[in-house]
Amino acid sequence: MATPKVIDYIIVHELCHFHHRDHTNAFWNEVDKVMPDYRERKEWLRVNGASFEI
């Protein structure tokens, strides 16, 4: 379903929640440190994620 790049984004996103439980600027700064292109991956997921079947 999702590309490996998007799966990596989801994993990094969830792991960053161990340090920041919400989506504050501090959270997104943490994601950005690990994955500077996270915005592109996040947008792909926003556009395509609803079409996934589980």
All heavy atoms as atom14 arrays in JSON, in Angstrom:
{
  "sequence": "MATPKVIDYIIVHELCHFHHRDHTNAFWNEVDKVMPDYRERKEWLRVNGASFEI",
  "atom14_mask": [
    [1, 1, 1, 1, 1, 1, 1, 1, 0, 0, 0, 0, 0, 0],
    [1, 1, 1, 1, 1, 0, 0, 0, 0, 0, 0, 0, 0, 0],
    [1, 1, 1, 1, 1, 1, 1, 0, 0, 0, 0, 0, 0, 0],
    [1, 1, 1, 1, 1, 1, 1, 0, 0, 0, 0, 0, 0, 0],
    [1, 1, 1, 1, 1, 1, 1, 1, 1, 0, 0, 0, 0, 0],
    [1, 1, 1, 1, 1, 1, 1, 0, 0, 0, 0, 0, 0, 0],
    [1, 1, 1, 1, 1, 1, 1, 1, 0, 0, 0, 0, 0, 0],
    [1, 1, 1, 1, 1, 1, 1, 1, 0, 0, 0, 0, 0, 0],
    [1, 1, 1, 1, 1, 1, 1, 1, 1, 1, 1, 1, 0, 0],
    [1, 1, 1, 1, 1, 1, 1, 1, 0, 0, 0, 0, 0, 0],
    [1, 1, 1, 1, 1, 1, 1, 1, 0, 0, 0, 0, 0, 0],
    [1, 1, 1, 1, 1, 1, 1, 0, 0, 0, 0, 0, 0, 0],
    [1, 1, 1, 1, 1, 1, 1, 1, 1, 1, 0, 0, 0, 0],
    [1, 1, 1, 1, 1, 1, 1, 1, 1, 0, 0, 0, 0, 0],
    [1, 1, 1, 1, 1, 1, 1, 1, 0, 0, 0, 0, 0, 0],
    [1, 1, 1, 1, 1, 1, 0, 0, 0, 0, 0, 0, 0, 0],
    [1, 1, 1, 1, 1, 1, 1, 1, 1, 1, 0, 0, 0, 0],
    [1, 1, 1, 1, 1, 1, 1, 1, 1, 1, 1, 0, 0, 0],
    [1, 1, 1, 1, 1, 1, 1, 1, 1, 1, 0, 0, 0, 0],
    [1, 1, 1, 1, 1, 1, 1, 1, 1, 1, 0, 0, 0, 0],
    [1, 1, 1, 1, 1, 1, 1, 1, 1, 1, 1, 0, 0, 0],
    [1, 1, 1, 1, 1, 1, 1, 1, 0, 0, 0, 0, 0, 0],
    [1, 1, 1, 1, 1, 1, 1, 1, 1, 1, 0, 0, 0, 0],
    [1, 1, 1, 1, 1, 1, 1, 0, 0, 0, 0, 0, 0, 0],
    [1, 1, 1, 1, 1, 1, 1, 1, 0, 0, 0, 0, 0, 0],
    [1, 1, 1, 1, 1, 0, 0, 0, 0, 0, 0, 0, 0, 0],
    [1, 1, 1, 1, 1, 1, 1, 1, 1, 1, 1, 0, 0, 0],
    [1, 1, 1, 1, 1, 1, 1, 1, 1, 1, 1, 1, 1, 1],
    [1, 1, 1, 1, 1, 1, 1, 1, 0, 0, 0, 0, 0, 0],
    [1, 1, 1, 1, 1, 1, 1, 1, 1, 0, 0, 0, 0, 0],
    [1, 1, 1, 1, 1, 1, 1, 0, 0, 0, 0, 0, 0, 0],
    [1, 1, 1, 1, 1, 1, 1, 1, 0, 0, 0, 0, 0, 0],
    [1, 1, 1, 1, 1, 1, 1, 1, 1, 0, 0, 0, 0, 0],
    [1, 1, 1, 1, 1, 1, 1, 0, 0, 0, 0, 0, 0, 0],
    [1, 1, 1, 1, 1, 1, 1, 1, 0, 0, 0, 0, 0, 0],
    [1, 1, 1, 1, 1, 1, 1, 0, 0, 0, 0, 0, 0, 0],
    [1, 1, 1, 1, 1, 1, 1, 1, 0, 0, 0, 0, 0, 0],
    [1, 1, 1, 1, 1, 1, 1, 1, 1, 1, 1, 1, 0, 0],
    [1, 1, 1, 1, 1, 1, 1, 1, 1, 1, 1, 0, 0, 0],
    [1, 1, 1, 1, 1, 1, 1, 1, 1, 0, 0, 0, 0, 0],
    [1, 1, 1, 1, 1, 1, 1, 1, 1, 1, 1, 0, 0, 0],
    [1, 1, 1, 1, 1, 1, 1, 1, 1, 0, 0, 0, 0, 0],
    [1, 1, 1, 1, 1, 1, 1, 1, 1, 0, 0, 0, 0, 0],
    [1, 1, 1, 1, 1, 1, 1, 1, 1, 1, 1, 1, 1, 1],
    [1, 1, 1, 1, 1, 1, 1, 1, 0, 0, 0, 0, 0, 0],
    [1, 1, 1, 1, 1, 1, 1, 1, 1, 1, 1, 0, 0, 0],
    [1, 1, 1, 1, 1, 1, 1, 0, 0, 0, 0, 0, 0, 0],
    [1, 1, 1, 1, 1, 1, 1, 1, 0, 0, 0, 0, 0, 0],
    [1, 1, 1, 1, 0, 0, 0, 0, 0, 0, 0, 0, 0, 0],
    [1, 1, 1, 1, 1, 0, 0, 0, 0, 0, 0, 0, 0, 0],
    [1, 1, 1, 1, 1, 1, 0, 0, 0, 0, 0, 0, 0, 0],
    [1, 1, 1, 1, 1, 1, 1, 1, 1, 1, 1, 0, 0, 0],
    [1, 1, 1, 1, 1, 1, 1, 1, 1, 0, 0, 0, 0, 0],
    [1, 1, 1, 1, 1, 1, 1, 1, 0, 0, 0, 0, 0, 0]
  ],
  "atom14_positions": [
    [[0.82, -1.18, 0.0], [0.0, 0.0, 0.0], [0.87, 1.26, 0.0], [0.95, 1.94, -1.0], [-0.95, 0.01, 1.18], [-2.05, -1.05, 1.1], [-3.21, -0.95, 2.48], [-2.3, -1.85, 3.71], [0.0, 0.0, 0.0], [0.0, 0.0, 0.0], [0.0, 0.0, 0.0], [0.0, 0.0, 0.0], [0.0, 0.0, 0.0], [0.0, 0.0, 0.0]],
    [[1.49, 1.56, 1.11], [2.34, 2.76, 1.2], [3.74, 2.44, 0.69], [4.19, 1.3, 0.74], [2.41, 3.24, 2.64], [0.0, 0.0, 0.0], [0.0, 0.0, 0.0], [0.0, 0.0, 0.0], [0.0, 0.0, 0.0], [0.0, 0.0, 0.0], [0.0, 0.0, 0.0], [0.0, 0.0, 0.0], [0.0, 0.0, 0.0], [0.0, 0.0, 0.0]],
    [[4.4, 3.47, 0.24], [5.78, 3.31, -0.22], [6.71, 3.15, 1.0], [6.35, 3.57, 2.11], [6.23, 4.54, -1.03], [6.28, 5.67, -0.16], [5.28, 4.81, -2.2], [0.0, 0.0, 0.0], [0.0, 0.0, 0.0], [0.0, 0.0, 0.0], [0.0, 0.0, 0.0], [0.0, 0.0, 0.0], [0.0, 0.0, 0.0], [0.0, 0.0, 0.0]],
    [[7.88, 2.58, 0.79], [8.83, 2.47, 1.92], [9.16, 3.83, 2.55], [9.32, 3.92, 3.77], [10.07, 1.84, 1.28], [9.51, 1.02, 0.15], [8.36, 1.85, -0.39], [0.0, 0.0, 0.0], [0.0, 0.0, 0.0], [0.0, 0.0, 0.0], [0.0, 0.0, 0.0], [0.0, 0.0, 0.0], [0.0, 0.0, 0.0], [0.0, 0.0, 0.0]],
    [[9.24, 4.89, 1.73], [9.51, 6.22, 2.29], [8.41, 6.65, 3.24], [8.67, 7.24, 4.29], [9.63, 7.25, 1.16], [10.95, 7.24, 0.44], [10.99, 8.31, -0.64], [11.08, 9.68, -0.02], [11.36, 10.75, -0.98], [0.0, 0.0, 0.0], [0.0, 0.0, 0.0], [0.0, 0.0, 0.0], [0.0, 0.0, 0.0], [0.0, 0.0, 0.0]],
    [[7.17, 6.36, 2.89], [6.05, 6.75, 3.74], [5.99, 5.89, 4.99], [5.71, 6.38, 6.09], [4.73, 6.73, 2.95], [3.53, 6.95, 3.85], [4.77, 7.76, 1.83], [0.0, 0.0, 0.0], [0.0, 0.0, 0.0], [0.0, 0.0, 0.0], [0.0, 0.0, 0.0], [0.0, 0.0, 0.0], [0.0, 0.0, 0.0], [0.0, 0.0, 0.0]],
    [[6.28, 4.61, 4.85], [6.33, 3.73, 6.02], [7.41, 4.21, 6.99], [7.18, 4.26, 8.2], [6.56, 2.27, 5.6], [5.33, 1.76, 4.83], [6.86, 1.39, 6.81], [5.51, 0.43, 4.16], [0.0, 0.0, 0.0], [0.0, 0.0, 0.0], [0.0, 0.0, 0.0], [0.0, 0.0, 0.0], [0.0, 0.0, 0.0], [0.0, 0.0, 0.0]],
    [[8.57, 4.61, 6.46], [9.62, 5.16, 7.32], [9.13, 6.41, 8.04], [9.41, 6.61, 9.22], [10.86, 5.49, 6.51], [11.63, 4.27, 6.05], [11.35, 3.16, 6.56], [12.51, 4.42, 5.19], [0.0, 0.0, 0.0], [0.0, 0.0, 0.0], [0.0, 0.0, 0.0], [0.0, 0.0, 0.0], [0.0, 0.0, 0.0], [0.0, 0.0, 0.0]],
    [[8.38, 7.26, 7.33], [7.84, 8.47, 7.95], [6.9, 8.1, 9.11], [6.98, 8.69, 10.19], [7.1, 9.33, 6.92], [6.15, 10.31, 7.57], [6.63, 11.42, 8.26], [4.77, 10.1, 7.55], [5.77, 12.3, 8.9], [3.91, 10.98, 8.17], [4.41, 12.07, 8.85], [3.56, 12.94, 9.49], [0.0, 0.0, 0.0], [0.0, 0.0, 0.0]],
    [[6.03, 7.15, 8.89], [5.08, 6.75, 9.93], [5.83, 6.24, 11.17], [5.49, 6.59, 12.3], [4.1, 5.68, 9.4], [3.21, 6.3, 8.32], [3.26, 5.09, 10.53], [2.41, 5.28, 7.52], [0.0, 0.0, 0.0], [0.0, 0.0, 0.0], [0.0, 0.0, 0.0], [0.0, 0.0, 0.0], [0.0, 0.0, 0.0], [0.0, 0.0, 0.0]],
    [[6.86, 5.45, 10.94], [7.64, 4.91, 12.06], [8.33, 6.03, 12.83], [8.27, 6.09, 14.06], [8.65, 3.86, 11.55], [7.9, 2.63, 11.05], [9.66, 3.5, 12.64], [8.75, 1.65, 10.27], [0.0, 0.0, 0.0], [0.0, 0.0, 0.0], [0.0, 0.0, 0.0], [0.0, 0.0, 0.0], [0.0, 0.0, 0.0], [0.0, 0.0, 0.0]],
    [[9.0, 6.95, 12.1], [9.67, 8.07, 12.76], [8.66, 8.92, 13.52], [8.89, 9.32, 14.66], [10.45, 8.92, 11.73], [10.9, 10.24, 12.32], [11.65, 8.13, 11.21], [0.0, 0.0, 0.0], [0.0, 0.0, 0.0], [0.0, 0.0, 0.0], [0.0, 0.0, 0.0], [0.0, 0.0, 0.0], [0.0, 0.0, 0.0], [0.0, 0.0, 0.0]],
    [[7.52, 9.19, 12.9], [6.46, 9.97, 13.52], [6.06, 9.35, 14.86], [6.01, 10.03, 15.89], [5.26, 10.04, 12.57], [4.09, 10.78, 13.11], [3.7, 11.99, 12.61], [3.2, 10.48, 14.09], [2.64, 12.41, 13.28], [2.31, 11.49, 14.17], [0.0, 0.0, 0.0], [0.0, 0.0, 0.0], [0.0, 0.0, 0.0], [0.0, 0.0, 0.0]],
    [[5.79, 8.06, 14.84], [5.35, 7.39, 16.07], [6.46, 7.31, 17.11], [6.2, 7.49, 18.31], [4.8, 6.0, 15.74], [3.53, 6.04, 14.9], [2.42, 6.91, 15.5], [2.26, 6.92, 16.74], [1.71, 7.57, 14.72], [0.0, 0.0, 0.0], [0.0, 0.0, 0.0], [0.0, 0.0, 0.0], [0.0, 0.0, 0.0], [0.0, 0.0, 0.0]],
    [[7.68, 7.08, 16.69], [8.79, 7.04, 17.65], [9.01, 8.4, 18.31], [9.36, 8.46, 19.49], [10.07, 6.56, 16.97], [10.11, 5.08, 16.6], [11.35, 4.77, 15.78], [10.05, 4.21, 17.85], [0.0, 0.0, 0.0], [0.0, 0.0, 0.0], [0.0, 0.0, 0.0], [0.0, 0.0, 0.0], [0.0, 0.0, 0.0], [0.0, 0.0, 0.0]],
    [[8.81, 9.47, 17.57], [8.97, 10.81, 18.16], [7.92, 11.08, 19.23], [8.14, 11.92, 20.11], [8.93, 11.87, 17.06], [10.44, 11.92, 16.08], [0.0, 0.0, 0.0], [0.0, 0.0, 0.0], [0.0, 0.0, 0.0], [0.0, 0.0, 0.0], [0.0, 0.0, 0.0], [0.0, 0.0, 0.0], [0.0, 0.0, 0.0], [0.0, 0.0, 0.0]],
    [[6.81, 10.35, 19.19], [5.81, 10.51, 20.24], [6.29, 9.98, 21.59], [5.71, 10.3, 22.63], [4.49, 9.83, 19.85], [3.64, 10.65, 18.95], [3.24, 11.94, 19.26], [3.12, 10.39, 17.73], [2.5, 12.41, 18.28], [2.42, 11.49, 17.33], [0.0, 0.0, 0.0], [0.0, 0.0, 0.0], [0.0, 0.0, 0.0], [0.0, 0.0, 0.0]],
    [[7.36, 9.21, 21.63], [7.93, 8.8, 22.92], [8.49, 10.02, 23.66], [8.52, 10.04, 24.88], [9.05, 7.77, 22.73], [8.54, 6.38, 22.47], [8.79, 5.76, 21.25], [7.82, 5.69, 23.43], [8.33, 4.47, 21.01], [7.36, 4.41, 23.21], [7.62, 3.8, 21.99], [0.0, 0.0, 0.0], [0.0, 0.0, 0.0], [0.0, 0.0, 0.0]],
    [[8.92, 11.04, 22.92], [9.48, 12.25, 23.53], [8.45, 13.37, 23.64], [8.51, 14.18, 24.56], [10.67, 12.75, 22.72], [11.83, 11.84, 22.77], [12.82, 11.94, 23.71], [12.16, 10.78, 22.0], [13.71, 10.98, 23.53], [13.32, 10.26, 22.49], [0.0, 0.0, 0.0], [0.0, 0.0, 0.0], [0.0, 0.0, 0.0], [0.0, 0.0, 0.0]],
    [[7.55, 13.43, 22.68], [6.55, 14.5, 22.65], [5.2, 13.84, 22.36], [4.98, 13.32, 21.29], [6.87, 15.52, 21.56], [8.23, 16.11, 21.69], [8.51, 17.13, 22.57], [9.39, 15.82, 21.06], [9.78, 17.44, 22.48], [10.34, 16.65, 21.57], [0.0, 0.0, 0.0], [0.0, 0.0, 0.0], [0.0, 0.0, 0.0], [0.0, 0.0, 0.0]],
    [[4.29, 13.88, 23.3], [3.01, 13.17, 23.2], [2.0, 13.86, 22.29], [0.94, 13.31, 22.01], [2.4, 13.0, 24.59], [3.28, 12.22, 25.53], [2.99, 10.77, 25.43], [3.88, 10.04, 26.34], [4.17, 8.79, 26.19], [3.66, 8.11, 25.19], [4.98, 8.2, 27.02], [0.0, 0.0, 0.0], [0.0, 0.0, 0.0], [0.0, 0.0, 0.0]],
    [[2.31, 15.07, 21.86], [1.36, 15.82, 21.03], [2.04, 16.26, 19.74], [3.13, 15.81, 19.43], [0.82, 17.02, 21.82], [1.94, 17.79, 22.49], [3.11, 17.68, 22.06], [1.66, 18.52, 23.45], [0.0, 0.0, 0.0], [0.0, 0.0, 0.0], [0.0, 0.0, 0.0], [0.0, 0.0, 0.0], [0.0, 0.0, 0.0], [0.0, 0.0, 0.0]],
    [[1.4, 17.12, 19.0], [1.95, 17.6, 17.73], [2.35, 19.08, 17.84], [2.03, 19.88, 16.98], [0.94, 17.39, 16.59], [0.72, 15.96, 16.27], [-0.45, 15.31, 16.57], [1.53, 15.04, 15.68], [-0.35, 14.05, 16.17], [0.83, 13.86, 15.64], [0.0, 0.0, 0.0], [0.0, 0.0, 0.0], [0.0, 0.0, 0.0], [0.0, 0.0, 0.0]],
    [[3.1, 19.39, 18.86], [3.6, 20.75, 19.06], [4.77, 21.01, 18.11], [5.26, 20.11, 17.43], [4.08, 20.94, 20.5], [5.14, 20.0, 20.74], [2.96, 20.74, 21.51], [0.0, 0.0, 0.0], [0.0, 0.0, 0.0], [0.0, 0.0, 0.0], [0.0, 0.0, 0.0], [0.0, 0.0, 0.0], [0.0, 0.0, 0.0], [0.0, 0.0, 0.0]],
    [[5.23, 22.25, 18.1], [6.41, 22.57, 17.29], [7.62, 21.74, 17.71], [8.42, 21.35, 16.88], [6.75, 24.06, 17.4], [5.78, 24.92, 16.63], [5.11, 24.46, 15.71], [5.69, 26.19, 17.0], [0.0, 0.0, 0.0], [0.0, 0.0, 0.0], [0.0, 0.0, 0.0], [0.0, 0.0, 0.0], [0.0, 0.0, 0.0], [0.0, 0.0, 0.0]],
    [[7.74, 21.46, 19.0], [8.85, 20.64, 19.49], [8.8, 19.24, 18.88], [9.83, 18.68, 18.51], [8.83, 20.57, 21.01], [0.0, 0.0, 0.0], [0.0, 0.0, 0.0], [0.0, 0.0, 0.0], [0.0, 0.0, 0.0], [0.0, 0.0, 0.0], [0.0, 0.0, 0.0], [0.0, 0.0, 0.0], [0.0, 0.0, 0.0], [0.0, 0.0, 0.0]],
    [[7.6, 18.69, 18.76], [7.44, 17.38, 18.12], [7.91, 17.42, 16.68], [8.71, 16.59, 16.25], [5.98, 16.94, 18.19], [5.69, 15.72, 17.36], [5.95, 14.45, 17.83], [5.18, 15.85, 16.07], [5.7, 13.33, 17.06], [4.91, 14.74, 15.29], [5.18, 13.47, 15.78], [0.0, 0.0, 0.0], [0.0, 0.0, 0.0], [0.0, 0.0, 0.0]],
    [[7.41, 18.38, 15.91], [7.76, 18.45, 14.49], [9.24, 18.77, 14.3], [9.86, 18.31, 13.33], [6.86, 19.45, 13.76], [5.47, 18.93, 13.68], [4.37, 19.42, 14.32], [5.02, 17.76, 12.96], [3.27, 18.65, 14.03], [3.63, 17.62, 13.21], [5.65, 16.83, 12.14], [2.88, 16.6, 12.65], [4.89, 15.8, 11.59], [3.53, 15.69, 11.85]],
    [[9.83, 19.53, 15.21], [11.28, 19.78, 15.14], [12.05, 18.48, 15.32], [13.08, 18.27, 14.68], [11.71, 20.8, 16.19], [11.26, 22.19, 15.84], [11.0, 22.51, 14.68], [11.15, 23.04, 16.85], [0.0, 0.0, 0.0], [0.0, 0.0, 0.0], [0.0, 0.0, 0.0], [0.0, 0.0, 0.0], [0.0, 0.0, 0.0], [0.0, 0.0, 0.0]],
    [[11.57, 17.63, 16.21], [12.2, 16.32, 16.44], [12.1, 15.46, 15.18], [13.07, 14.82, 14.76], [11.53, 15.63, 17.62], [12.24, 14.41, 18.13], [13.46, 14.74, 18.97], [13.56, 15.87, 19.49], [14.31, 13.87, 19.1], [0.0, 0.0, 0.0], [0.0, 0.0, 0.0], [0.0, 0.0, 0.0], [0.0, 0.0, 0.0], [0.0, 0.0, 0.0]],
    [[10.92, 15.43, 14.57], [10.75, 14.67, 13.32], [11.69, 15.22, 12.25], [12.36, 14.47, 11.54], [9.28, 14.73, 12.83], [9.13, 14.06, 11.47], [8.35, 14.08, 13.84], [0.0, 0.0, 0.0], [0.0, 0.0, 0.0], [0.0, 0.0, 0.0], [0.0, 0.0, 0.0], [0.0, 0.0, 0.0], [0.0, 0.0, 0.0], [0.0, 0.0, 0.0]],
    [[11.77, 16.54, 12.15], [12.61, 17.19, 11.15], [14.09, 16.86, 11.32], [14.82, 16.73, 10.34], [12.39, 18.7, 11.2], [13.09, 19.43, 10.08], [12.8, 19.13, 8.9], [13.92, 20.31, 10.37], [0.0, 0.0, 0.0], [0.0, 0.0, 0.0], [0.0, 0.0, 0.0], [0.0, 0.0, 0.0], [0.0, 0.0, 0.0], [0.0, 0.0, 0.0]],
    [[14.54, 16.71, 12.56], [15.95, 16.36, 12.81], [16.29, 15.01, 12.2], [17.39, 14.81, 11.68], [16.22, 16.3, 14.32], [16.3, 17.63, 15.0], [16.56, 17.4, 16.47], [16.28, 18.64, 17.28], [16.4, 18.38, 18.72], [0.0, 0.0, 0.0], [0.0, 0.0, 0.0], [0.0, 0.0, 0.0], [0.0, 0.0, 0.0], [0.0, 0.0, 0.0]],
    [[15.36, 14.08, 12.28], [15.59, 12.72, 11.79], [15.29, 12.61, 10.3], [15.96, 11.89, 9.57], [14.7, 11.72, 12.58], [14.88, 10.31, 12.06], [15.01, 11.8, 14.06], [0.0, 0.0, 0.0], [0.0, 0.0, 0.0], [0.0, 0.0, 0.0], [0.0, 0.0, 0.0], [0.0, 0.0, 0.0], [0.0, 0.0, 0.0], [0.0, 0.0, 0.0]],
    [[14.28, 13.35, 9.86], [13.77, 13.19, 8.49], [13.44, 14.58, 7.92], [12.29, 15.01, 7.95], [12.53, 12.3, 8.53], [11.95, 11.94, 7.22], [10.65, 10.72, 7.45], [11.62, 9.25, 7.74], [0.0, 0.0, 0.0], [0.0, 0.0, 0.0], [0.0, 0.0, 0.0], [0.0, 0.0, 0.0], [0.0, 0.0, 0.0], [0.0, 0.0, 0.0]],
    [[14.43, 15.28, 7.39], [14.2, 16.64, 6.9], [13.14, 16.77, 5.81], [12.54, 17.84, 5.65], [15.57, 17.07, 6.38], [16.55, 16.2, 7.09], [15.83, 14.9, 7.32], [0.0, 0.0, 0.0], [0.0, 0.0, 0.0], [0.0, 0.0, 0.0], [0.0, 0.0, 0.0], [0.0, 0.0, 0.0], [0.0, 0.0, 0.0], [0.0, 0.0, 0.0]],
    [[12.87, 15.7, 5.07], [11.85, 15.76, 4.01], [10.51, 15.2, 4.46], [9.69, 14.79, 3.64], [12.34, 15.05, 2.75], [12.49, 13.55, 2.94], [12.62, 13.09, 4.09], [12.48, 12.83, 1.92], [0.0, 0.0, 0.0], [0.0, 0.0, 0.0], [0.0, 0.0, 0.0], [0.0, 0.0, 0.0], [0.0, 0.0, 0.0], [0.0, 0.0, 0.0]],
    [[10.26, 15.22, 5.76], [9.03, 14.62, 6.28], [7.78, 15.28, 5.72], [6.75, 14.62, 5.56], [8.99, 14.64, 7.81], [8.57, 15.96, 8.41], [7.23, 16.24, 8.64], [9.5, 16.94, 8.74], [6.83, 17.45, 9.19], [9.12, 18.14, 9.28], [7.78, 18.39, 9.5], [7.39, 19.59, 10.03], [0.0, 0.0, 0.0], [0.0, 0.0, 0.0]],
    [[7.83, 16.56, 5.39], [6.63, 17.25, 4.88], [6.14, 16.62, 3.59], [4.93, 16.47, 3.39], [6.93, 18.74, 4.68], [7.08, 19.5, 5.98], [7.53, 20.93, 5.73], [7.86, 21.62, 6.96], [9.06, 21.62, 7.53], [10.06, 20.97, 6.98], [9.27, 22.26, 8.66], [0.0, 0.0, 0.0], [0.0, 0.0, 0.0], [0.0, 0.0, 0.0]],
    [[7.05, 16.28, 2.71], [6.7, 15.63, 1.44], [6.03, 14.28, 1.71], [5.01, 13.94, 1.1], [7.97, 15.42, 0.62], [7.82, 14.56, -0.6], [9.17, 14.24, -1.22], [10.09, 15.09, -1.18], [9.31, 13.11, -1.74], [0.0, 0.0, 0.0], [0.0, 0.0, 0.0], [0.0, 0.0, 0.0], [0.0, 0.0, 0.0], [0.0, 0.0, 0.0]],
    [[6.58, 13.51, 2.62], [6.04, 12.19, 2.95], [4.68, 12.32, 3.63], [3.75, 11.57, 3.36], [7.01, 11.44, 3.84], [8.36, 11.22, 3.19], [9.34, 10.68, 4.19], [10.71, 10.75, 3.71], [11.57, 9.76, 3.8], [11.23, 8.61, 4.32], [12.8, 9.91, 3.36], [0.0, 0.0, 0.0], [0.0, 0.0, 0.0], [0.0, 0.0, 0.0]],
    [[4.56, 13.3, 4.52], [3.31, 13.56, 5.23], [2.21, 13.93, 4.23], [1.07, 13.48, 4.34], [3.53, 14.68, 6.25], [2.31, 15.05, 7.05], [2.66, 16.18, 8.01], [1.43, 16.66, 8.73], [1.7, 17.85, 9.54], [0.0, 0.0, 0.0], [0.0, 0.0, 0.0], [0.0, 0.0, 0.0], [0.0, 0.0, 0.0], [0.0, 0.0, 0.0]],
    [[2.55, 14.76, 3.26], [1.58, 15.18, 2.25], [1.14, 14.0, 1.4], [-0.04, 13.86, 1.08], [2.17, 16.3, 1.37], [1.26, 16.77, 0.27], [-0.03, 17.41, 0.75], [-0.16, 17.72, 1.95], [-0.92, 17.62, -0.1], [0.0, 0.0, 0.0], [0.0, 0.0, 0.0], [0.0, 0.0, 0.0], [0.0, 0.0, 0.0], [0.0, 0.0, 0.0]],
    [[2.08, 13.13, 1.01], [1.72, 11.95, 0.23], [0.71, 11.11, 1.0], [-0.28, 10.64, 0.45], [2.96, 11.12, -0.09], [2.69, 9.99, -1.03], [2.87, 10.0, -2.38], [2.17, 8.69, -0.71], [2.5, 8.79, -2.92], [2.06, 7.97, -1.91], [1.79, 8.07, 0.47], [1.58, 6.66, -1.96], [1.3, 6.78, 0.42], [1.21, 6.08, -0.79]],
    [[0.96, 10.93, 2.29], [0.05, 10.14, 3.13], [-1.31, 10.82, 3.24], [-2.34, 10.15, 3.18], [0.68, 9.93, 4.51], [-0.05, 9.01, 5.45], [-0.2, 7.6, 4.86], [0.68, 8.94, 6.78], [0.0, 0.0, 0.0], [0.0, 0.0, 0.0], [0.0, 0.0, 0.0], [0.0, 0.0, 0.0], [0.0, 0.0, 0.0], [0.0, 0.0, 0.0]],
    [[-1.33, 12.14, 3.38], [-2.6, 12.87, 3.47], [-3.42, 12.67, 2.2], [-4.63, 12.42, 2.26], [-2.35, 14.36, 3.68], [-3.62, 15.16, 3.93], [-3.37, 16.66, 3.91], [-3.03, 17.15, 2.59], [-3.9, 17.34, 1.59], [-5.18, 17.07, 1.76], [-3.5, 17.8, 0.43], [0.0, 0.0, 0.0], [0.0, 0.0, 0.0], [0.0, 0.0, 0.0]],
    [[-2.77, 12.74, 1.05], [-3.47, 12.63, -0.23], [-3.9, 11.19, -0.52], [-4.99, 10.95, -1.01], [-2.57, 13.16, -1.37], [-3.15, 12.83, -2.73], [-2.35, 14.65, -1.22], [0.0, 0.0, 0.0], [0.0, 0.0, 0.0], [0.0, 0.0, 0.0], [0.0, 0.0, 0.0], [0.0, 0.0, 0.0], [0.0, 0.0, 0.0], [0.0, 0.0, 0.0]],
    [[-3.05, 10.22, -0.19], [-3.28, 8.83, -0.61], [-3.74, 7.88, 0.49], [-4.22, 6.79, 0.21], [-2.0, 8.27, -1.23], [-1.6, 9.03, -2.46], [-2.22, 8.92, -3.5], [-0.56, 9.84, -2.33], [0.0, 0.0, 0.0], [0.0, 0.0, 0.0], [0.0, 0.0, 0.0], [0.0, 0.0, 0.0], [0.0, 0.0, 0.0], [0.0, 0.0, 0.0]],
    [[-3.59, 8.28, 1.74], [-3.85, 7.38, 2.86], [-5.27, 6.86, 2.96], [-5.48, 5.71, 3.35], [0.0, 0.0, 0.0], [0.0, 0.0, 0.0], [0.0, 0.0, 0.0], [0.0, 0.0, 0.0], [0.0, 0.0, 0.0], [0.0, 0.0, 0.0], [0.0, 0.0, 0.0], [0.0, 0.0, 0.0], [0.0, 0.0, 0.0], [0.0, 0.0, 0.0]],
    [[-6.24, 7.66, 2.59], [-7.64, 7.26, 2.72], [-8.0, 6.1, 1.78], [-8.97, 5.4, 2.0], [-8.57, 8.43, 2.49], [0.0, 0.0, 0.0], [0.0, 0.0, 0.0], [0.0, 0.0, 0.0], [0.0, 0.0, 0.0], [0.0, 0.0, 0.0], [0.0, 0.0, 0.0], [0.0, 0.0, 0.0], [0.0, 0.0, 0.0], [0.0, 0.0, 0.0]],
    [[-7.2, 5.9, 0.75], [-7.5, 4.85, -0.22], [-6.94, 3.49, 0.18], [-7.2, 2.49, -0.48], [-6.94, 5.23, -1.6], [-5.53, 5.25, -1.57], [0.0, 0.0, 0.0], [0.0, 0.0, 0.0], [0.0, 0.0, 0.0], [0.0, 0.0, 0.0], [0.0, 0.0, 0.0], [0.0, 0.0, 0.0], [0.0, 0.0, 0.0], [0.0, 0.0, 0.0]],
    [[-6.21, 3.43, 1.29], [-5.65, 2.16, 1.74], [-6.74, 1.24, 2.26], [-7.68, 1.68, 2.9], [-4.64, 2.36, 2.87], [-3.37, 3.08, 2.46], [-2.47, 3.47, 3.42], [-3.07, 3.35, 1.15], [-1.31, 4.13, 3.07], [-1.92, 4.0, 0.79], [-1.04, 4.39, 1.75], [0.0, 0.0, 0.0], [0.0, 0.0, 0.0], [0.0, 0.0, 0.0]],
    [[-6.59, -0.04, 1.99], [-7.5, -1.04, 2.54], [-6.74, -1.9, 3.54], [-5.62, -2.3, 3.3], [-8.05, -1.93, 1.43], [-8.97, -1.2, 0.49], [-9.6, -2.13, -0.54], [-9.73, -3.33, -0.26], [-9.93, -1.62, -1.62], [0.0, 0.0, 0.0], [0.0, 0.0, 0.0], [0.0, 0.0, 0.0], [0.0, 0.0, 0.0], [0.0, 0.0, 0.0]],
    [[-7.38, -2.17, 4.65], [-6.74, -2.99, 5.69], [-7.31, -4.38, 5.62], [-8.44, -4.62, 5.42], [-6.96, -2.38, 7.09], [-6.31, -1.02, 7.13], [-6.43, -3.29, 8.15], [-6.5, -0.27, 8.41], [0.0, 0.0, 0.0], [0.0, 0.0, 0.0], [0.0, 0.0, 0.0], [0.0, 0.0, 0.0], [0.0, 0.0, 0.0], [0.0, 0.0, 0.0]]
  ]
}
